[in-house]
């Protein structure tokens, strides 16, 4: 089929939406489809396409409206992000829910997302777990500095990520702790950049690396003992998949978007926003090698869920379901 894949992230962006669009393009083309990627609705591209796949219901609402008006009942799939699921369907319910209802298929990126999808739409859901390649460092992962216990935080600095929570937790550690926080990610605005720079000035355990290429982020993972994902909302962060594929233990906030990837009984979680509890997990990771090894064994098992082959099969399932549910001739 000819697929039109719309993402709000432009070419060259290091955002998760762009990475997802480019990865899905490769996987869908591997299934024999022809994929056109766009950031804005183009009438000619839409006319040529058999199916629309839109990343982000809220940001794609105008494109969805035009597709239905101009392309009739041709199949349409919407991939729901964390802000769609946990913010916009409540803050802007009329537009967001109408966009979701217009879709023949809904893609969600973690196993617990169905809980907040309206019941009448749940039959359209396909869970597509984002994949990651096994990094070349996986077989011989060694910390860069054996005198430090480095933990990484990878993701853009913006409100939903609660990005400085690990740094705040590190302030609570005892003086003898060797824990050091290495954070990589682009600041959403000048306020977050200033906050990160201030934190570096006042917190000797914290270093902000800014936005770095994906290959460098992979190398950073290989040099750290664990990764912290402190988000207040997530649709299913690809960085969790990447950490699991890298054999890197994860310390995570207990939000559905994390538990839906790591498992509801995963032991390395803390109450969202609670730096005291996070500091306790960080210290346990440093002081109890057996506990950290157990987390590593768990993410190693989870890594089997995040292979490109599994993601490709799930995308194929989503397409098949949407086409079957579409009333188009």
C-alpha positions in Angstrom: 0.0 0.0 0.0 0.9 3.7 -0.3 1.1 5.1 3.2 1.2 8.8 4.2 2.9 9.2 7.6 2.5 12.6 9.3 4.7 13.7 12.2 4.8 17.1 13.8 8.6 16.9 14.0 10.5 18.2 11.0 13.3 16.5 9.1 16.6 16.7 11.1 14.9 17.0 14.5 16.2 14.7 17.3 12.8 14.5 18.9 11.1 11.2 19.7 8.3 11.8 17.2 10.8 12.2 14.3 12.8 9.1 15.4 9.5 7.1 15.5 8.5 8.3 12.1 11.8 7.4 10.5 12.0 4.0 12.2 8.4 3.2 11.2 9.2 4.2 7.7 12.0 1.6 7.5 9.9 -1.1 9.1 6.8 -0.4 6.9 9.0 -0.3 3.8 10.4 -3.6 4.9 6.9 -5.0 4.7 6.7 -3.9 1.1 4.7 -0.6 1.6 5.6 2.7 0.0 5.9 5.4 2.7 5.8 9.2 2.3 6.7 11.2 5.4 5.3 14.7 5.9 4.9 17.3 8.6 1.9 19.0 7.1 -1.1 17.8 5.3 -0.6 17.9 1.5 -3.7 17.3 -0.6 -1.8 15.6 -3.5 0.1 13.3 -1.1 -3.2 12.5 0.6 -4.9 11.8 -2.7 -2.1 9.4 -3.7 -2.1 7.5 -0.4 -4.1 4.5 0.6 -3.8 4.9 4.3 -3.0 7.9 6.6 -0.9 7.3 9.8 -0.8 10.3 12.0 1.5 10.7 15.0 -0.1 12.6 17.8 -3.9 13.0 17.8 -4.0 16.6 19.1 -1.3 18.0 16.7 -2.8 16.1 13.8 -6.4 17.1 14.3 -6.5 19.5 11.3 -5.0 16.9 9.0 -7.4 14.2 10.3 -10.4 16.5 9.5 -9.1 17.3 6.0 -8.4 13.6 5.3 -12.0 12.6 6.2 -13.4 15.5 4.3 -11.3 15.0 1.2 -10.5 11.3 1.2 -13.8 10.0 2.5 -13.5 6.6 4.3 -10.0 5.7 3.3 -8.3 4.0 6.3 -6.7 6.2 8.9 -4.5 5.3 11.9 -3.6 7.6 14.8 -0.7 6.9 17.1 -1.5 8.3 20.6 1.2 10.1 22.5 1.5 10.6 26.2 0.1 14.1 26.0 -2.9 12.8 23.9 -3.6 10.2 26.5 -2.9 12.0 29.7 -3.5 15.7 28.9 -5.3 16.7 25.8 -8.2 14.3 25.9 -9.0 16.0 29.3 -8.0 19.6 28.6 -9.4 19.7 25.0 -11.8 16.7 25.0 -14.1 17.8 22.1 -11.2 18.1 19.5 -9.0 15.3 20.8 -11.8 12.7 21.3 -13.3 13.6 18.0 -9.9 13.0 16.3 -9.5 9.7 18.0 -13.0 8.6 17.1 -12.4 9.5 13.4 -9.6 6.9 13.2 -10.1 3.3 12.1 -7.0 2.2 14.1 -5.4 3.5 17.2 -1.7 2.8 18.1 -0.6 3.0 21.7 3.0 2.5 22.8 2.6 0.7 26.1 0.5 -2.1 27.6 -1.5 0.1 30.1 -2.6 2.8 27.7 -5.9 1.2 27.0 -7.0 2.1 30.5 -7.6 5.8 29.5 -8.9 5.2 26.0 -12.7 5.5 25.8 -14.2 2.1 26.1 -16.0 2.4 22.7 -12.7 2.9 21.0 -10.6 0.2 22.6 -11.3 -2.4 19.9 -9.3 -0.3 17.5 -6.2 -0.4 19.6 -2.9 -2.1 18.7 0.0 -2.0 21.1 3.2 -1.2 19.2 6.2 -1.3 21.5 9.0 0.9 20.2 12.1 -1.0 19.3 15.8 -0.3 19.5 18.8 -2.1 18.0 21.2 -3.8 20.3 24.1 -1.3 20.6 27.6 -2.5 19.8 28.7 -1.7 23.4 26.2 -4.2 24.8 28.6 -7.1 25.0 31.3 -5.2 26.9 29.7 -2.4 28.9 32.1 -0.7 31.2 31.8 2.5 33.2 34.0 5.3 31.9 35.2 6.2 35.4 35.4 3.5 38.0 35.7 6.0 40.7 32.2 7.3 40.0 28.8 5.7 39.9 27.3 7.5 36.9 23.5 7.5 36.3 22.1 9.0 33.1 19.0 10.9 32.3 18.1 11.1 28.6 15.3 13.2 27.2 14.4 16.8 26.4 14.1 19.2 29.3 10.5 20.0 29.6 7.7 19.9 32.1 6.4 16.4 31.3 9.8 14.9 31.8 10.3 16.3 35.3 13.9 16.6 34.1 15.7 17.8 37.2 14.3 15.2 39.6 17.4 13.0 39.5 19.6 16.0 40.2 17.4 17.0 43.2 17.6 13.5 44.5 21.4 13.5 44.1 21.5 16.5 46.5 20.1 14.2 49.2 22.8 11.6 49.0 25.4 11.1 51.8 28.8 12.7 51.2 30.5 9.3 50.6 28.2 8.4 47.7 30.0 8.2 44.3 26.8 8.9 42.3 27.0 11.5 39.5 24.1 12.5 37.2 24.8 12.9 33.5 21.8 14.5 31.7 21.5 14.7 27.9 18.7 16.5 26.2 17.6 19.7 24.5 16.1 22.4 26.8 12.5 23.1 25.7 13.1 26.8 26.4 15.5 29.3 28.0 14.0 28.7 31.4 14.9 25.1 31.4 18.4 25.8 30.0 18.9 28.3 32.8 17.6 25.9 35.4 20.0 23.2 34.2 23.0 25.6 34.2 22.1 26.8 37.7 21.9 23.2 38.9 25.4 22.5 37.5 26.7 25.5 39.4 25.1 24.5 42.7 25.2 20.7 42.5 28.6 19.0 42.1 26.9 15.7 41.3 25.1 17.0 38.2 26.2 17.7 34.6 24.0 18.7 31.7 25.4 17.7 28.4 22.8 19.4 26.2 21.4 17.8 23.1 23.5 15.0 21.7 23.3 12.7 18.7 21.7 9.3 19.1 25.0 7.5 18.7 26.5 9.6 21.5 23.4 8.9 23.7 24.0 5.2 23.1 27.6 5.6 24.2 26.5 7.4 27.3 24.2 4.5 28.2 27.2 2.1 27.9 29.2 4.2 30.4 26.5 4.4 33.1 25.4 2.0 35.8 21.6 2.8 35.4 19.2 5.2 33.8 16.6 7.4 35.5 13.4 8.2 33.7 11.5 10.6 35.9 8.6 11.7 33.7 5.2 12.7 35.0 3.5 11.5 31.8 4.7 9.2 29.0 3.0 7.5 26.1 5.8 4.9 26.1 9.3 6.3 26.0 11.6 4.9 23.4 14.5 5.6 25.8 13.2 2.8 28.0 13.3 0.4 25.1 16.9 1.5 24.3 18.0 1.1 27.9 16.5 -2.5 28.0 18.2 -3.4 24.7 21.5 -2.0 26.1 21.2 -4.1 29.3 21.0 -0.9 31.4 18.9 -1.0 34.6 16.2 1.6 34.8 15.0 3.6 37.8 11.6 5.0 36.8 8.7 7.0 38.1 5.6 4.9 38.7 3.4 6.3 35.9 1.4 4.1 33.6 3.6 4.9 30.7 6.7 3.4 32.5 4.9 0.5 34.2 3.3 -0.4 30.8 6.8 -1.1 29.5 8.7 -2.3 32.5 5.8 -4.3 34.2 3.5 -3.4 37.0 5.7 -5.3 39.5 9.1 -3.9 38.3 11.0 -3.2 41.5 13.0 -0.1 40.4 10.2 2.4 40.6 9.4 5.3 42.9 6.4 7.6 43.4 6.4 10.3 40.7 7.9 13.6 41.8 9.4 12.1 45.1 13.1 12.8 45.1 13.5 11.3 48.5 12.3 8.0 47.3 14.4 8.3 44.1 17.5 9.1 46.2 16.8 5.8 48.1 16.6 3.8 44.9 19.8 5.5 43.6 21.6 4.7 46.8 20.4 1.1 46.8 21.7 0.7 43.2 25.1 1.9 44.4 25.3 0.0 47.6 23.5 -3.3 46.7 25.1 -5.0 43.7 22.8 -7.9 43.9 19.7 -5.7 43.7 21.2 -3.8 40.7 22.0 -7.1 39.0 18.4 -8.2 39.5 17.2 -5.1 37.6 19.7 -5.9 34.9 18.4 -9.4 34.5 14.9 -8.0 34.3 15.7 -5.5 31.6 17.6 -8.2 29.7 14.4 -10.3 29.6 12.3 -7.2 28.7 14.7 -6.5 25.8 13.0 -9.4 23.8 9.8 -7.2 23.7 11.6 -4.3 22.0 13.1 -5.9 18.9 12.6 -4.3 15.4 11.0 -7.6 14.3 8.4 -7.4 17.1 7.6 -3.7 16.3 7.3 -4.5 12.6 4.9 -7.3 13.2 2.8 -5.0 15.5 2.7 -2.3 12.8 1.6 -4.9 10.3 -1.2 -5.9 12.7 -2.3 -2.3 13.2 -2.5 -1.8 9.4 -4.5 -5.0 8.9 -6.9 -4.1 11.7 -7.5 -0.5 10.4 -8.1 -1.7 6.9 -10.5 -4.3 8.1 -12.4 -1.8 10.3 -12.6 0.9 7.6 -15.9 1.2 5.8 -14.1 2.2 2.6 -14.8 0.1 -0.5 
